[in-house]
Amino acid sequence: MSVFFDISHSTHYRYHQPVRLGEHRVMFRPRGSHDLRVLATDLQVTPEPVDIRLIQDVYSNSVALVRPQSPATELKLECTFSVEHTGTRALDLPLKPAASAYPFAYSDEDRIALQHYLLPYYDDPSGELEAWARAFVRDDGSSGTRELLVEMTQVIRASMRYVARFDEGVQTPYETLQWQSGTCRDFATLMIEAVRRLGYAARFVSGYLYTPWLDDGGPEHVGAGATHAWVQVYLPGAGWIPFDPTNNLVGGTDLIRVGVARHAGLASPVSGSWVGRPGDFAGMFVDVQVRRR
């Protein structure tokens, strides 16, 4: 059954005095597919932009290239979307018989397309990360391909503490393991790097998170009110399956994807430049609201 969402996403940069604004790369628009249909979009920019160009990047994400008028004392990007989400029944989709148990092998053709999602982004000289990942593989050889991923998702949610952090960037997987805490993008990065060392193809996903608490007082997901991050893993026969270790979600309709990339650094919602003195920056405010009709 389809679920309809109305989404608003606002990012507001402020400066103490006029600065020169460079081109900004904006990745806010939900990524449509058979399970997610974008019904309406709107982008408002303050100050009035000189130019807006819509492109698809190397990952086929929808990106707006915005060139604001400047000098200016603020840059405000306000987006609204309406989407129809049929959801991903991730635990019901059948896998190819040869891929139902771990370890499994991708076909030669799949490996060509998945190459960049199979290669780890971080080095693991001490083997610490691989050892942590290998702990999810059963000694008796009965590990299910999907069940292993579900268990890792559950363990990260149950054993690690979510700590909001508004600075740019992501922790290394080793910092997340050491501190047993992080943000959604840290947990996603940890899981991606861990499963890649087990032979899975995995990619970073940025997007929006619906939390029923905003509408009806239902359960509140961790990470609401800002953009969210999770993981997609490619399973033969089922395709790209979403796993959210921050909230222990597998599939469903609460995850509304915007962009996918090999690692977190390539999926930033907003990136750009400004020219002025370091003390001119007065702060940034982000607000994301996802409401179900």
N, C-alpha and C positions, 0 to 999 in steps of 0.2 A: 504494500500500500504506500502511495506517495505521501511525503511530508513536505509542507511548504514553509520556507523560512524567509524572513526579512532581515537583512544584515546591514548594519552601518559600521563604518570604520573611519575614524578620524585621527590624523596625526598632525600635531601643531608644534612647529618650531618657533621660538621667540628669540629676539636679539635686542640688546640694550640700545643699539644705534643701527642705522641702515648699513647693511652689508650687501655684497654682490653675490647673487645666487646663481650657481651653475645648474647644468642639466641634472634632473633627478629621475631615477629609475624606480617606477612604482609597480609593485606586483601585488595587487589587491583582488583582482577579478577571479572568482571561483573557476576551477578547471572543469569544464563540462565533459561528459561522456555518457554512456548508456544509462548510468545510474544517477547522474547529476545533470540537470538541465538549468541553464541560466535564463531566466525569464525577462529580467530588466536590469539595467545598469545605469549609473550616473556618477560622474566625477566632477567635483567642484574644487577649483584651486584659487586660493587667495595669497598674493595678489593675482590679478588676471594674467593667465599665462600668455606668453608670446606664441607658443607652439606646443601642441600635444600630438605625438605620433604613437600609434598602436602597432606593436610588432609581436612576433613569436620568437622566443629565444631558442637556444640550441636544444633545450629540453621540451620545446613546444608549449612552454608556459606563455600566457598572455601578459605582456608588459607594456605599460604606458611610459613613454619618454616625455617628460614634462620640462619645458624651459620657461621658468617664471620670469616676470618682469622684475627688474631690480635697478638700483638698490632698494631694499625693503627691510622692515623691522620684524617681519614674520613670514612664515610659509605655512599655509594650512591646506591639507589635502583631505577632502571629505568625500567618501565613496558610499554609495548605497546599492544594494543588490537584492533581488528576489530570486530564489532558486527553488526548484522541485527536486527532492532527493528520494529515490526509491530504496537506497541503502544497499549494503553489501552483506549478504548472508554468508559470511566468511567461514563459519564452522560447518556449513551444509554443502558447500561446493565440493564436488568429488575431485580427488587428485588422480593423476595417471597411476595405474597400479604399480609401476616400477618406482614411483616417487612416494609411495605411502609410508615407507619406513626409512629411517635415517641410518646410514648415509644413502644418498641418492645421487644421480648424475644428471645434469642438464644435457639436452641433445647438442650436437655440434653446432647446429644453426642457432639455437638459443644462446649458447655461450658467446657467439660472435656479437649478438645484440646486447648481451648482458655484461660484457667484459668489464666496463667501468664500474658496474655495481657489485662486481665480485672482488675487486681489488681493494684491500684495506687502505684507508687514507692515512692512518697513524701507524708508525712503527711500533713493534712490540719486542724490544730487544731482550727483556727479562722473561718473556713468556707469560707475564702475569695475566694479561687479558685473555689469552688463549686458554690458560688454566681455568679461569673463571667460567668461560664459555663451555669448556669440556665437562664441567661439573654437571651440566644439564643432560649429558649423554648417559644413558643407562648402561651399566656394566654388563647386563645380560643380553644386550643387543636388541632390545625390544622398544627402542625409542621411536615414537611416531614422528614423522616429519613435521606435522602441524602441531602436535601435542607438545613438542619441545619448545616451539615458539610461544605457545600459550603459557607454558610454565615460566619461561623467562619473563614474559610480560607481567605475570602475577608476582613474581619474586621482586622485581624492581619496584613495583607499586607497594608491596607489603614491607620491604626492608629499607627503603630509602625515603628520605624526607624532602618534600618539595619546598624550595626556598626561592621566592620571587627575586629576580635580578634584572634590572633594567639596562645595565651596561651592555654594549655590543659584544659579540663574540660568544664562544662556547668553551666550556671546560673540556680538557682532554678526558678520554675514558678513564685514565688512571686517577685523575683528580676526583672524578665522580665515585670511583670504587673506594678511594682512600677516605673521602669525606662522607660517603654514604648519603649525599644530598646533592641537589641541583635543581635546575629548571627543566621544563619540558624538552627544550632543545638539547640539554645535557643528557637526559635519560634516553632520548631518541638516538643521539650520537653513540652512547655506550652500547645500546642494543644493536645498532647497525654494524659497528666495528666488531662486536662479539660474534654475530651470526655470520658475517663475512669470513671469519676465521674458521667457521664450521662448514664453509662451502656454499652458503646461501647467497643469492643475489639480493641486495637490500638497498633502498634509497631513502633519503630524507624528504619529508613532506611538511610543508607549512600550510596553514589554513586557519579555519575558524572552528570553534568548539561550542556546540549548543549545550546549555545547562538548564534543565527544567526548573531550577530554583527561580530563575528570572520571571517565569510565566506563572507557575502554579505552586511554588514553594516545595517542589520536589527535590531530589538529590542534587547537590551542588558539585559539579565536576571541578577538579583543580585546574587552574589556568584560565578560567573564564575572565572576560573583561579585557583581554589582549589577544594578539595572534597566538596560535597554538602550533605545536610541532609533534609529529609522530613518525612512524616507520611504515614503509610498504616492503613486503618480501615477495619475491616472485616464486610461485609454486607451480610446477608443471601440471596442467589440467585445470587449475583454478585461477591462474594469472596473478596479478598484483593484489595482495591481501593486506589490509591495514591493521596495524597493531599499535595501540597507544599505551606504552608502559607507565605514563604518568597517571592514568585513570583506570588501567586494566580494562580497556575497551578493545574488542576485536570485531571489526566491521561495524554494522549498524548504520544509523542515520545521524548520529551526533557529531561525526567528524566531516567537515565540509572542506575539501582540499582546494588549495589555491595554486601552489607550485610544488614541483618535485625537482630534486637535484642530487648529485652524487654526495654532497656534504652540505652542512648548514651554511657555510660561507657563501654559497651560490643561491640561496633562497631567501635573502633578506627582503622584507616587505617594502622598505624604502632605502635607497642609497643615493647619494649625490654629494655636491660640494658647495661650499660658500667661502668667500674671501673677506677676511676682516681680522681684527685682533682676537686673540684667544679669549680675552675677557668680555667680548661682545656677546657670546652665547649666553642666553638667559634661561634656557631650559627647553624640555620637550614634554609634551603630553600626548598620550595615546588612549583612545577609548574605542572598544569594540563591543557591539551589542548584537546578539543573535536571538531573534524571537521567532517562535513557532506560531503560525496562523491558526 
